[in-house]
Amino acid sequence: MKNMIHSRRASLVTLVAALALSACGQEQAEAPQQGAQQEAPPHEVEVAEMARQDIPLDKSYPSLLRSDDEVTLVARVNGFLEERHFEPGQLVEEGDRLYTIEPDLYQATVNQREADLQSARAELARAQRDAQRFEQLLSQNSVSRQQYDQALADQRVAQASVAQAEAALTSANLDLGYSQVTAPVSGMIGLSQVNVGNLVTSGTELATITPLDPLEVRFQLPQRDAFELRRQLSDGGDTSDIRARLSIPGVSGGSDSELEGHLDFLGSRVDSGTSTVQASATFENPMATVLPGQFVRVRIEGLKRFDVMAVPEIAVTQGLMGPQVFVLDDDNKARERTVSLGEVAGPWQLIREGLEPGDRIVVGDPAGLEPGMVIDPQPFAGNAEDIVEDVEQEEAQEQAEASEAMEEGAADGQPAEGEEGAQ
């Protein structure tokens, strides 16, 4: 923005100079001014006193959309696929029936296991009666101790048989349940991998369900950004209080090109290979505006740089020694000061070195400023965006005036009607 403003100002100055030379060629030279030239009045421009402040950042991070709850359906029993209860691409709800795999076979197994359980319970009842009868006979010395112990052992074997039959019935009921494949999550189901009538075995992939609302975005934060974010959270905040926005490159403007969400995870370690910290955010996607697998950019709102020196970006110019700003001395004269630049935060330019708290910096448009020029300092409201907007409006007005001057010069240079023939 700053370079464009300065380049356009230079073009305007060149254009105005060319028009002035053209006008001088057509008009007679004026008489030289008499007397000494009066001293130019002080140049009015916004000036700010430097102080450390917290500057909000406007940064975005590339990421790949993913659905953390995506599920691949697999068959858990063997049998022929009898029915499919959905259409590919359909939105299904958790618990919806999706496939039927030969349930009659597993219902027959359940019936058999129920019969085995009834038989085992009948045998247990007989063994319990025998054990009670032998216990009474033992007290009357009518049977030996060995016979009584055998009756107790038979009772315990019968109890184990009942437990075994109950477990077999439970397993059979599970297999019967697996013969009806239901949706474990809500989402959009993909193409079926197996056609109706095919034989499937345990582990055969059937289809994939992709939840679309909400969506999870995992991305990498530079370690400094993660440090500053964790500093904000250390004041008692929670990750869910940090808002995030998701923009999809390639999607034309409009409300559908962005989603709002919140940060739900910030890693606790720095990746030694990339010097980044992993983070994730969750975004509501009720209309399935975006799909997993898309490349997106995530912008964290509320991220700041704390206790830094910053000036409006437009205040920085390029000097012989590098980036510079204009500093006012005690006589309100502009002096050049070379600075070391940091990050750009929206309309603000962070300064690493070269400025100290209390320095008076020209933060308005530096066009036309020269070292030693007397400055009439104007108050700065603290909004760098307003300065950029004002400069853009001035440039638009200057461009309009230059265009009008070109049109007038072209009109004045055309020969009057009949002159060309007279010549």
N, C-alpha and C positions, 0 to 999 in steps of 0.2 A: 504494500500500500504506500509506504513512505517513498520508495524508489519511483513508483509510478507518478506520485504527486510531484516530486522534484523534476522528473523528466518532462512531464507535461508543462510545468512552469517554464522550463528552459525553452521548450518549443514555442510557447507563447511569447517569451521575450524576443526570440529570434524573429518571429513573425511581425511583432510590433516594430522592431528595428528596421526590417525590410520595408514596411509600409512608410516609416518615417523617411528613409532614404529616397523612396520613390516620390514622396510628396516634396522633398527638397529639390528633386530634379525638375519638378514642374512649376514650382513657385520661386519667387525671387527671395534671396537671402535677406533675413531681417538685420537690422542695424545691431551692432554689438551692444550688449547691456552696459549701462553706465554705472559706475560706482562699484564698490566691493560687493561680492556675493554674500548674501546673508547666510548665517550658519543654519544648517538644517535642524528642524525641530526634533526632539527625542522621538525615537521609534516606539510606538505603542505595541506591546506584545505581552501575553500571559506569562507570569513568572511564579514559580512555586519554590517554597523552601523545603529542602530535602529532609525527609524523616523516614525511619524504618516503618514498614507497614506490612500487612498481610494481603497478598495479591491472589485473587482467584485464578485458577488455570482453566483453560479451555483446550483439553487434550482428548484425543480419541485413540483407541487401540484396536488393531486388527484381530479378528477372531473367526472361528468357524462354529456355526450354530450346531447344536446337538440336542437330542432328546434323551435325557438321562434315564428315563423309564422305558425306553424302547425294549420290546419283548419279541423274541423269536419263538413261535409256537412249535412244539415238537410232539409227536405221538408218544404216549407212554404205555400203550398196549399194542398187541399184534392183532391184525384183522383187516377185513375189507372196508374201505371207506364208502359208507353207504349214502351219506348226505352232506351237502355243504349249505349252510344257512345264511350266507352273506354274498354280497357282490364286491368284487375287488374295488378298492378306493372308497369303500363305505366307511362312515364314522360309526364305530361300535362303542357300546357302553360296557363297563366292567360287569361281568356276569352273563353277558349275552352268549347264547349257544352258537357255536361256529361250525363244528363238525360232529358227525355221528359215525362211530367205528364199531360196527357189528355188536350192538349191546345185547342181543338175545343170547349170544354165546356166554357172556359174562353174567347174565341174569341166571342162566342155568347153573353156572358154577356157584353162585350165591345160594341158590336153592339147595344144592348138594351140601354145601358147608353148613347150612342151617340144620339139615337133617343129621349131619355128623355131630353137631353140637347137642341136639336133642338126645341122641344115642349116648353120648358121653355123660350127659347129666343124669340119664336113667341109670347108667352103670355106677355113677357116683352115689346116687341115692341107695342102691343096693349095698354098696360097700360100706356106707355109713351105718345102715341098719345092722349089717353083720358085725361091725366093730362094736356097736353098742351092746349087741347080744353076747358077744364073746367077753366083753368087760364084765357083764353080770355073772356069767358062768365062771369066770376066773375068780370072782369074789366068793363063789360057792365051791371052789376047788373041783369044778366039773370039767374043766379043760386045762390044758397045760399053758404055761407062759409062752411057749413057742407058738402055739396056735393063736393066742391073742395077738402076739407081735405080727404074725402073718396077716391077720385081719386089718390091723392098723396100716401095714404096708400097702395092702390092696386099696384101702381108702385113699391113701396119698397118691397112688398111681391113678386112681379114678379122678382125683382133683386135678392132677397134671393133664390128664386127657381132656378135661373140660376146658382148661386154660388154652391148650393147644387148639382145640376146636374153635374157641372164641377168636383166637388170633387168625386162624385160617379164614373164618367168616369176615373178619375185619379186612383182611387182604383182598378177599373176593369182592367186598363192597367197594374198596378203593378202585380196583380194576374196573368195576361196573361204572363208577363215577368217571374214570378216565376215558371210558368209551364215548362220553359226551364232552367234547373239547369246548371250553368256555373261555371268554376273554378275561385275562387276569388284570388288564388295565383298560382305560378308555382311550380311544385314539383312532387314527385312520389305519385300516388294514390294507395290506398290499395284495399282490397277486398270489393266488394259491399255487403252491409248488407241486401238489398232487391232485390228480383228477379223480372224480367220483368213480368208484369201481376198482380202483387200484388197491393192491395189497400193501399195507403199511406195517412197519415194525417199530418196536420201541426205539425212539431216537430219530425217526424220520421227520425232517423239517416240513412244516405245513404252510406257514405264512408268517409275516412280520406285522406287528402292531406298533405304530409310532404315535405316541401322545404328542399333540401339537399345542396344547395349552395346559400348563405353561411350558416355556422353552428355557433351557439352561445355556448360558454362554460362558465358556472358559477362555480366559485370556491372560496375557503376561504383563505385569506392571513393572516398569523400571524400578530398581530398588529405591531410588530417591522418592519416586511418587508413592511407593508402598510405605516408606518411612513416614512421609508427611501424612498419609492417610491414617496410618496407625497412631500418629500423634493426635490427630483429631479424635479418634476413637478412645484414646486414653483419658479424655476429659469426661467420660461417663456415657459416651454414645454407643450405639450398637450398629453392626454392619447393615442391618435392615433400614437404618435411618439415612444411609447414603443412597441417594437416588441415582439412577443410571438411565441413559437413553441409548437406543439401538437404531442405527441408520443402515440402510441396505444400499450399497453402491449399485448404480444401474437402474434404480427405481425412480421414476420421475417424481417431482415434488407433490406435496399433498400430505394429508394427515396419515395416510397409509404407509408412507415411507419411513416412519419412525414408530418405535414402540417404547413405552415407559416401563421401567422396572426398578429393582433395587439390588444392591450388592448383598450377597448372602454368604460369601466366604472370602477371607483374605489369608493367604498362606503365612506361615510362621518361619519360613527359611528362604534363603536366597539361593537360587540355582547357580552353582559355581561356573557352569559353562556359558550361561547367557546373562548373568547378573540381573536376573528378573525374579519376581515373586508371583506365584500363581494366584489368581483370583477368579471368582465366578459370580455371575449375576443372573437373576431370574426375571423373565419378562412374560407378562400376560399376552396371549395370542388367541383371543376368542374367535376371531374370524379367519384363522389359519392364513394370515397375511404372508407370513414367511414360513419356510420349511427347513427342517434340519439338513445340514450339508451346505447351506449357503454361506458365502464369505460376507462378513458384516464388520462394522466398526462400532465400538462401544465407547461412549463418552460418560465419564464420571462427573456428576455435578457436586459442587461443594469442595472439590480438591483445591488446596491452596499452597502457596509458598509463604512460609512464616518469616517475619522479621527480616525483610529484604529491602533493598533500595531499588526503586523503579521510577522511570519517567515515561511519558507518552512516547510511543514509537516514533512519531513524527518529529520529536525534538532531537533525534540522533541524526547527524550528518556524517559524511565521509570526508576526513581531512587528509593531509599529507602523511600524518603519523598513524592513520587508522580512524576508527569510529571516534566521534567527538560530540560534545554538547557545548552550548554557550553558557558561561557562568558570569554573573554580575559581580563586579568588584565593589568597593565601598563608594565609588563615584557613579555607580549605576552604568558602568561601561561594560560592554560585552567582551568577554575573554574566552578564547578557545580552551577546552579541557579534553584531553584524550582519555577515553574510558575503555574498560574491558567489558564486553557484553556477555550476558547470560541468556536465559530462555526468553522467548516471546510469549506473553500471556495475554492473548486477545489484543487490545490496543496498547498494552503496556510492554515496555522493554526493560527486563531486569538488568541491573548493573552490578557486575562483580567487583570491579575496582575502579578508582578514579574519583569517586564522590564521597563526601562525608556529610553526616547530618548537619543541617544549618546552611549548607551551600544553597545559593539562590540560582535556580536553573531556569533558562528560557524554555518553557514547555509548549509555547504556541508555535505557529508556523515560522520556521527559521529562514524562509526565503527573503533574500535581500539583506540579511544581517552580515555585518563585517566586524572583525576584531576592532575594538576601540569605539564602536558606535555607541552613542548615548541612548539608553533605554528608559522609556517611561513604563515601569512595571505595572501590569494590570493583574487584578486578583484572579487566581485559578480556582475554579469550583471543585476540582478534583475528579472530573469526569473526562477521561481521555477520549472516549467515543465522541463526545460533543465537539472536541477540537477537530478531530478528523472529519466529522460531518460539516463543520463550518468551512474547513479548507476546501472540501469537495464542492460545496456550494459556490465559494468564491471562484474556483477554477471554472465551474460551469458558466458563471457569469462572464468571466474573462474570455472564455472561448466564444460565447455569444457575441461579445463586443468585437472580438477580433474578426469574426465572420462578417459582421456588419461593416467593419472598416474595409475589409477586402472587397465586399460588394460595392461600396461607395467608391473605392479607388478604381475598380474596374469600370464603373460607370463614368467617372471623370476622365479616364484615359481614352474612351471611345470618341472618334471624330464626329462632329455635328453633321447633320444631314446636309448634303451638298458640298461639304468641304473636300471630300475625297475626289469628287469630279473636278472641282476647281483646281486642285493641285495637279 
